[in-house]
Amino acid sequence: MKNVLKNLLGVLGLIFAIGLSLFALINGERIGLSAMKDAGIASLLYSGVALLGLILLNILPKFGGVLMILSGIVFIGKFNTLGLIASIPLIISGILGMGKKKRKKSDLSSIGQG
């Protein structure tokens, strides 16, 4: 159950992060604000980092968790209050992922045996 919650929160935070990034990028381009456009580009880059962290949570839990937490902190810095929508699920997912222990090969070989 904990694994499903971690992945679900990570995907939810990632969807919100990409949505906020695209919103800032499109509106910055339309209005002509270069600072808003730059924030959209930077946050889209950190959305990619969050996606990489979400993938790595199952392989290297500690490193993936650090990437997710880093992305969450960046979104708070870029979008202030609105960034909390994406940051909170990313940070919680990163913390839950860091608590997971990496499986050893001996644990994997005994899974199918009664």
Secondary structure as UniProt FT lines:
FT   HELIX           2..31
FT   HELIX           34..56
FT   TURN            57..59
FT   HELIX           61..79
FT   TURN            80..83
FT   HELIX           84..98
FT   HELIX           105..109
//
